[in-house]
Every structure is written in structure tokens, then in C-alpha cells.
Amino acid sequence: MKILIIGGTQFIGIAQVEIALARGHEVTIFNRGKTNADMFPQVEKLIGDRDGNLEALKGRRWDVVIDNCGYVPRIVKQSAELLADAVDRYIFISTISVFADLTKPGIDENSPLAKLEDETTEVYMSEAYGGLKVLCEKVVEEAVPGRTLIIRPGLIVGPNDPTNRFTYWPARIADSSRKEVLAPDSPEVGSQVIDARDLGAFTIKMAEEKATGIYNATGPDYRLTLGKIFDTSKEITGSDVNFTWVSEEFLLENKIEPFSQMPLWVPRAMAGFDKVNVSKAINAGLTFRPLEETIRDTLAFEAERHAKAGEDDPQLKRAGLSPEREAELLAAWHAKN
């Protein structure tokens, strides 16, 4: 197949390109050429900007396009309309944040979607994120009717993750200089994640099968808990840290933000976020690698990243608590318990 990937040099795009090449497909990537520009020298690279500079895509044809970085409907509409007659399939990577009510377990592809009061907003790194993705899905389906595949991942993890939302934990547990780890709520709290490589394999598989429709895509195919993630990280790293589980009430009282300051923590008010129904994707062939593999490869990537960047690089200051803030919270917790 001839596959066009919008993005292609960050996180899930890297996984898609690697898997597509390994399966013998011809890959073209389109981006601004600013991130990992030297990556994939064997791949055709088209340079432009999806907001107003799509000239490099004109007059070309591909079997499928995979749109990884669409957040604003006005911008997504430009590429969808331009490529409508240039591709057989349009795959749009969305998010499970599109759902209106994340308090209820068992959300499936037909659950109600979020709505925005102001559909003109373009501030997608905000509470509008899910609603904007809903509108992006809509403009793609309108531009390429009957030939669209919408994939809605949950929290994506694994090597090349720039966010630290999963990496924080195995890296923190591996830190032998700090023996006590502040952990959120309870080891029985659930967590749904998907390795970027498993998401990439599913995406390429569905492209090969010319699939259409909508699929929630997170995992794994068993109930994963924070305790399982932490204990597995401890075993893999040989760490002797101790976990201090602090209550949700304590975290909320101290204004700790889930996902950003406390990665993987899903407050009980969002109980549906870690209990999304992904049976449709599993039945279509979504598979999951062992948790141990994801943790090992994530730690290897993080070590390489630190070696290249240096400890003071601002790109390394991402999600999670600083050592100072963690120490403050642990002291406060012990003082009252």
C-alpha cells in the first residue's frame, strides 16, 4: 500500500512508520520538518503546514492517509477536503476523551459525545480537547463519507513518549536515591493504557483491511491496576522503594492534578475513564504486548533521552511531581496519619 502519514516523527507516528515499513508498505510523511527531521531517511518527506500550506500534497495519490495530529476542526477540514479524492481511506486518530460522560464504566463507541458551548474555540490544550476532537471526527466523516476510520485511543504509553504520563512511574521507582514513593489512592485503582506500538500495529492492520467505522482502542485485555504497574516496575528495576498510598481526598485537598501532576491517577469522579469498552477493537484484531516489555522499553528510551539531553534540558521536565513537591506531600501525609 501507499500510505501517507500526517506527522510521522513523534511517538505514535514513529510506531506507524516502523510497522508499515516492516510490512512492506510505501510510506510518505507530511509535517513541518521541525521535529526529528533526520528520522527515517529512507522515507519520502513532504514539508508543509496543515494550516494553510498543503501544496506538497496536491496532485498526489495514496491508498490511505493516517492523520495523527488533528486537534482543531478548521485545520483538519483543510486536509480532509484536499485528500478526499486523493485517498481511498482516511484514518483519523481521535481520543476516548470525546465522550460526554466519563463517570460511567463501560463506555462504548455508541456512547454520547461531548458538546462545546463555543465551537469556534481553537484552544485544544484545555477542557475543550474532547469536544474539539468530536468536531474533527465530524469534519472528516463529512469530507470523506463512507471511507473514514476513526480510532479513539486511551492513554498511549511506551518508548518515544514525550509526555512522561506513564514514564514517570517506572523512572521514579527506579530512582534509588529516594526510597519512599507517593502513590495515589489505592493499588486496586484501575488503569487503561495502550503501547504506541500496539496502537500502530492495529492502525496499519485496519488500513490493510480497508476498515471503516469507529473503534475505541485502549487496553489491556485484562483489568490492569496501579499496583500491578508499580510492582512490575519495582521487579524489573530491582528497586527497594516503598509505596506510600495516600487518599484521593488528600490529593484533592492539596490540589494535585490527575494525569499531569499525578500520572495514571483517575479520580473516582472519572471512573469511566479506566473502564472503557474496547471489545470491538479486540474482536477486530487489537492485541497487547506484555506490560513487562512496555516498562523495559520505556525505561531504555528514557535513559537514552536523558543521556542525549542532559539533566537540565527543559524537555525532560514533564508530567509528574518534582522531588521537592513529593517530599512535601509525604511529610504532610505522615504528619496527619
N, C-alpha and C positions, 0 to 999 in steps of 0.2 A: 504494500500500500504506500501511497504518497501521503505523508502526514505533516500538517502544518501545526506547530505548537506556538501559541502566543505566550511568551515568557521563555521558559526552557532552560534558564541558567540559575534558577534558585529552587531549592527544596523539592516540591513535587514535580516541577518541570524537569529537574535533573533525573529523577527516577523514571519519568516517562520517556525521556530521550534514550537513556541507557537501555531500558527494556525494549523499546521499539527497534533500536539498532540491533540488539541481540536477537530479535525475532526476524531480522532481515528486511525491515521496512526502510523506506527512503524518507528522511526527516529534514524538514526546513523549520528553522526557528525565527520568530519575528519579535524583536524587542528594541529597546533604545541603545543597546550596546554598551551599557554603563556598568552592569554587574557581571562579574566572571566572564569578561569578554573573550578571554583566551580559551575558555572551556569548549570542548567538542570541535577541534579543528577540522575534523572530517565531515562536519555537518554544514549545509548551506545556511548562511545567516543573512537575514534581511533586516535592515536597520530602518527604524521609523518611530512613530509615536502614535499609539492608538487613539489619542485625542487630537485628530486633525491632520495627521501625517501618515496616511496609509498608502502612499503612492507605490511603495515597493511591492504591495500585494496585487496591484492592478494588472490585469492581463494574464494572470496565472491560474492554475487549477490544481486542486488536491482532492484526494478521496475523502479526507476528514480533517477538520480543524479541532484542536483542543484548546479551549480558552480558559487559562488558569487564573488570570488576574483581572477579572471584570468585577468592578465594585459599584460603578456609577452607571445607571441605565442610559443616560445620554451618550456616554462614551461607548458602552457595549453595543448600542444600536448602530453606531458607525461601522464597526467591524462586521456585525451580523448582517447588515444590509449589503455591504460591499461583497461579502463572501457567499451570500445566499445562492448565487448562480455559479460560484467557483468551487463549491464543495458538495459532496453527496450527503455528508453528515456534519452537524455542528454539535460538538460536545462542550457543555458549559459546566465548569466546576463551581458549584454553589456551596451551601453550608447547611447544617442542621439548625443553625440559628434563624432560619426562615420561619420557623413555626411560631404561632401566636401564643401558645400556652406551653411553657416548658416546666410546668409544675406537675404534669401528669405523666406517669410512666406509660410506655407502650406506644409512643408517637410513631405513626407510620406515614407513608408517602401521601396519604389522603387527609391527613390532619389539617385543621385550619391554619392559614398562613398569616404572618404579621402584616399589619397595615400601618402606613405612616400618615400622620396628620399633614405633614408637609412633604409631598412627593417631589418637590423641587430641590430639596437639600442634597448636597453632594459631600457632606461631611461624614464619610463612611466609617471612620475610626471613632465610633460613638454608639449610642443606643440605637441609632438608625441603621446599623450594619445589616441586621437581618432583614428589615423592611426593604432596604435598597437591593439586597440580593433577590428578594421576591420580584421586584420590578425588573431586575436584569434578566431573570428567568423568563419573564413575560415578553420582553422585547425580543429575546432570541427566538422564542416559540412563534411570535408573530412574524418575524423576518424569515424564518426557515420552517414553516409549518409542516408537521409530519416527518421531519428529518432531524429532530433535535433529541439529544440525550442529555438529561440533567442528572448530575451526580452530586449528592449532598453529603460531604464528609463530616465527621465529627472532629475531635482534636487529633491533628496529624502530628506524628512523632517520628523519631528516628534520626539517622545521620543527615547532615545538611540543614537541620532545623535552626533557623535564625532567631527563634523566639525565646528559647530556654524554658518553655512551659512544661516540658517533660524532663529535659536535660537537667534542670535544677536538682531534681531529687537524686538520681544516681551520682551526680557530681558532688552534691552536698554530703551524701552518705559516704562517699569515698574519701572525703577530707578528714584525714587522720588527726589534724590539729584541733578539731572540735568534736568532743566525744558525745555531746548531747544534741539531738536533733529535735526541733519543734515540729510536731506533726499535727495535722488538722483533724479534729473531731474524734474519729474512731478508725481502727484498722479495718472495720467492716464497711466503711463508706465505699460505694461502688465507683468505678472509673471506666469509661469507654474511650479507647484510643485506637488509632489505626496507623500502622507503619506506612510511611510515604511510599515505600517500595511495593507494599501490598496494594495500596490505592492505585499506584501506577500500573501494576500488572492487571488489575481489574479494568482500568480505563482502556488500556491497549486491547485487552481481550474483547471488551464490548465494542470497540472500534472495528476489530476484525470481524465480529459477528453482525456488524451494521445494526446494532441495537438502538432502539429509541425508547422514550419514556422517562420515568423519574425513579431514582434509586437512592435510598439512604445508604451511606457507606461509612460505618464505623465498626468497632469491634471490641474485643474478640468474640468468638462464638461460645463463650462461657462467661460467667459473672466474674469479672476482674475487680479486685479490691485494692485500696491503697496499701493495706497490709501486705498483700501479695507483691505489689510493685516494690515496696520498701524492703521486705525480707529478701526478695530475689536480688535486689541491688546490693544488699549487705553481703549476701552469699558470694556473689560474683566478684565484688571488690575486696573481700576478706576483711571488711571493716569490723571494728568492735564498738561502734557507736551505739548509744541507747536512744530509743524514741520516747519523747515525752508528748503524749497525746493531750492536746488542750481542747476545751469545749468550743463548740460553734459560738456559743454566747460570748465567750471570752474574745474570740476573734472579731466578732461583730462589734463588741464594746470598744475594741481597740482600732476599729475602722480598718481592718485588714481586708483588702480587696481579693475576692476569689480570682483565680486564673492569672492575675498579674503579680500581686504580692505573695499569694499562696497558690502556686500552680497545682492543678489537678483537683483542688478542693471545690466541690459542688455543694453549696448550701442546701439545706433541706427544702427551702422555698423553690428551688430549681430541680426538684427530684427527677423530673423527666429527662433532664439533660444527659444523665448517665444510664438511662434505661430506654434508649431509642430502639425501635423495632427495625432490625436490618435483615429479616428473614428473606425478603425479596431479593436482595443483593446476594446473600449466601446461596440461595437457590439458583441464581444466575451465574455462580462460579466464583464469588469473592472468597478468598482464602486468607489465612493469617499465619505468619511465621511465629515461632516460639518467642515469648516475652524475653527469655534469656538472650536471644540473638539481637533483638532490638536494643536491649540495655548495653550489651557489649559493644555493638557497633556505634551506638550513641556516645559512649564514653571514649571510644577511639577517635571519633570525629572531634569531640570536644578537646581532647588532648592535642590533636593536630592543630586545631583552631587557635588554642592558646599559644602553642609554640610559634605559630606564624605571626600572631597579632601582638603578643606581649601583654602582660597583665594589666597595663594601664590603658589599653585600647578601649575607647568608649563603646565599640560594637559588642564588647563582652558584657556590658552592664545591661542586662535584660531582665526578664521576669524573675521573681523570687525575692526573698528577704536578704538584705545586707547582713553580714556577720554582726554588726553593731545592733541592728534592729532585732535580730533574732535573740541576741543576748538580753536585750531589754525586756522582750516579751517573756522569755523564760524566767527571768528574775521576778517579773510581776506575777507570773503564774504561780511560782513556788511560794511567793510571799503571801498569797491568799489561799493556798491549798496545803 
